[in-house]
Amino acid sequence: MKPTGITIKGYSEGLNIVINLDAFEDERHMLHMFKGKLKSSKKFYKNSSLILTTQLNELSDKAINEIKAFLYNVLEVKECTFKEFQEFEEVKKKKFNGIYEGRTKFIRKSVRSGQVINYNGNIVIIGDVNPGAEVTAQGNIIVMGSLKGVVHAGCNGNHSAIIAAFNMQPALVRIGEYISRSPEEEFKPNYPEVVKVKNGQIIIEPYLPNKFL
């Protein structure tokens, strides 16, 4: 079940707006949905006191400032307090070791040049990772298309993580601290490939169904 992105709850002194970043593709998507949802009931929030709860350490300063400007200048709230989503903080304190299961973020479109995706679990991209895009995960990174950007799996030191793609042409791949670039060759295989760490180095091999990775 897809997590709820924006939830508005009442509390004794006002309203608590909970933003679950895992429900969105990126910051811009979240900001667009956040503004649209709240602007439709603009008068309701005027002169109100808000608590905004989210994964603050995953938001850029630019996004936080944009949220503040929207709340104060557009919705005209009286005050807003930002709080960390404790549920997510507790999860992040535990090292993610899932390889064949666990938290997984699905991105149902291509990752464009300039986009940066970070997630503390597995990432599955149903699309391409274009040149100039960056994807980082504590678990696996699976690309159901062409991989031509920069990807970093097992970013917390998880050397059992893998990177897989239908068309493997990355600018750079990294698992833990191990780094490799795509070989400069004209021939590119037309079958899925898997990147993993073996004997202290990164290797790329064809994906074979039913093979234990």
C-alpha positions in Angstrom: 0.0 0.0 0.0 1.4 3.4 -1.0 2.0 5.6 2.1 -0.1 8.7 2.7 1.7 11.7 1.6 0.0 14.6 3.4 -2.2 14.2 6.5 -3.8 17.0 8.4 -4.6 16.3 12.1 -6.1 18.5 14.8 -4.4 18.9 18.2 -5.3 21.0 21.3 -3.6 24.2 20.1 -4.1 24.0 16.3 -3.3 21.7 13.4 -0.5 19.2 12.7 0.4 18.7 9.0 2.3 15.5 8.5 4.3 15.1 5.3 5.6 11.6 4.5 8.4 12.2 2.0 8.4 8.5 1.0 5.1 9.1 -0.8 6.6 11.5 -3.3 9.0 11.2 -6.3 11.2 14.1 -5.2 11.0 17.5 -3.4 9.4 19.3 -6.3 6.6 16.7 -6.5 6.0 17.1 -2.7 6.0 20.9 -2.8 3.5 20.9 -5.7 1.1 18.5 -4.0 1.5 20.3 -0.6 0.7 23.7 -2.0 -2.2 22.4 -4.1 -3.8 20.5 -1.1 -3.5 23.5 1.3 -4.3 26.3 -1.1 -7.7 24.7 -1.9 -8.7 25.5 1.7 -6.8 28.8 2.1 -9.2 30.5 4.4 -9.2 27.6 6.8 -5.6 28.2 7.7 -5.5 32.0 8.0 -4.3 33.1 11.5 -3.9 29.5 12.6 -1.1 27.8 14.5 0.5 24.9 12.8 2.9 22.1 13.5 4.5 20.7 10.4 5.9 17.2 10.9 8.2 15.5 8.3 11.6 14.0 7.7 13.4 17.3 8.2 16.9 15.9 7.6 15.9 14.8 4.1 14.6 18.2 3.1 16.9 20.8 1.6 17.1 24.3 3.1 15.6 25.7 -0.1 12.5 23.4 0.3 12.0 24.4 3.9 12.2 28.1 3.1 9.7 27.6 0.3 7.3 25.9 2.6 7.7 28.7 5.2 7.1 31.4 2.5 4.0 29.6 1.3 2.6 29.2 4.8 3.2 32.7 6.0 2.7 34.7 2.8 0.0 32.7 0.9 -1.9 31.0 3.7 -1.2 33.7 6.2 -0.8 31.4 9.2 0.0 32.9 12.6 2.8 30.6 13.4 4.4 27.3 12.3 6.7 24.9 14.2 8.7 22.3 12.3 9.2 18.9 14.0 11.0 15.7 13.0 8.9 12.7 12.2 10.1 10.5 15.1 8.9 7.3 13.4 11.3 7.8 10.6 14.1 8.9 12.9 13.9 5.7 14.8 14.1 3.7 11.6 17.2 5.6 10.3 19.1 4.9 13.5 19.1 1.2 12.5 21.5 0.2 9.7 19.5 -1.0 6.7 20.6 -4.5 5.7 17.7 -5.6 3.5 18.7 -7.1 0.2 15.9 -9.3 -0.9 13.2 -7.6 1.1 12.6 -4.5 3.2 11.7 -0.8 2.6 11.5 -0.2 -1.1 10.8 3.1 -3.0 9.2 2.8 -6.4 9.8 5.6 -8.9 7.4 5.2 -11.8 9.1 7.4 -14.4 12.6 8.2 -15.6 15.0 10.2 -13.5 16.0 13.3 -15.4 19.4 15.0 -15.6 20.0 17.1 -12.5 17.6 15.1 -10.3 19.0 13.6 -7.1 17.2 10.7 -5.5 18.2 9.4 -2.0 16.5 6.7 0.0 17.3 4.6 3.1 16.2 1.3 1.6 15.9 -0.3 -1.9 15.0 1.8 -5.0 13.2 0.4 -8.0 13.0 2.8 -11.0 10.4 1.9 -13.7 12.1 4.0 -16.3 15.6 5.3 -17.2 18.3 7.0 -15.2 19.5 9.7 -17.6 23.0 11.2 -17.8 23.4 13.8 -15.1 21.0 12.1 -12.7 22.1 10.7 -9.3 20.5 7.9 -7.3 21.7 6.8 -3.9 20.2 4.0 -1.7 21.2 2.1 1.4 19.9 -1.1 -0.3 19.7 -2.2 -3.9 19.1 -0.1 -7.0 17.0 -1.7 -9.8 16.5 0.2 -13.0 13.8 -1.2 -15.4 15.4 0.7 -18.3 18.7 2.3 -19.3 21.1 3.3 -16.5 23.3 6.2 -17.8 23.7 8.4 -14.7 25.5 8.0 -11.3 24.2 5.4 -8.8 25.4 4.5 -5.4 23.9 1.4 -3.7 24.7 0.2 -0.2 25.7 3.8 0.7 25.9 2.9 4.4 28.6 0.3 3.8 26.3 -2.5 2.7 28.6 -4.5 0.4 25.8 -7.1 -0.3 23.8 -4.5 -2.2 23.5 -4.8 -6.0 22.8 -2.5 -8.9 20.8 -4.0 -11.8 19.6 -2.5 -15.1 18.1 -3.6 -18.4 20.7 -1.5 -20.2 23.8 -0.8 -18.1 25.7 2.3 -19.3 26.4 4.2 -16.1 28.6 7.2 -15.8 29.7 5.8 -12.5 28.5 3.0 -10.2 29.3 2.6 -6.5 28.6 0.0 -3.9 29.7 1.0 -0.4 33.2 2.5 -0.9 33.9 0.5 -4.1 33.6 2.6 -7.3 33.7 1.8 -11.0 33.1 3.5 -14.3 31.4 2.1 -17.3 33.9 0.8 -19.9 34.3 2.9 -23.0 33.3 0.5 -25.7 31.0 0.7 -28.6 29.3 -2.7 -28.0 26.6 -2.7 -25.4 24.9 -6.0 -24.5 21.1 -6.1 -25.0 20.5 -8.1 -21.9 20.1 -7.1 -18.2 23.2 -6.9 -16.1 24.0 -6.8 -12.4 26.7 -4.9 -10.6 28.0 -6.4 -7.3 31.0 -6.6 -5.0 33.0 -9.8 -5.2 36.5 -10.4 -3.7 36.9 -6.7 -2.8 36.1 -5.3 -6.3 33.1 -4.4 -8.4 32.1 -6.8 -11.1 29.4 -6.6 -13.8 27.8 -9.8 -15.0 24.7 -10.8 -17.0 21.5 -11.2 -15.0 20.6 -14.9 -15.0 17.1 -15.9 -13.7 17.2 -18.1 -10.6 20.8 -17.4 -9.9 21.6 -16.6 -6.3 23.1 -13.1 -6.2 
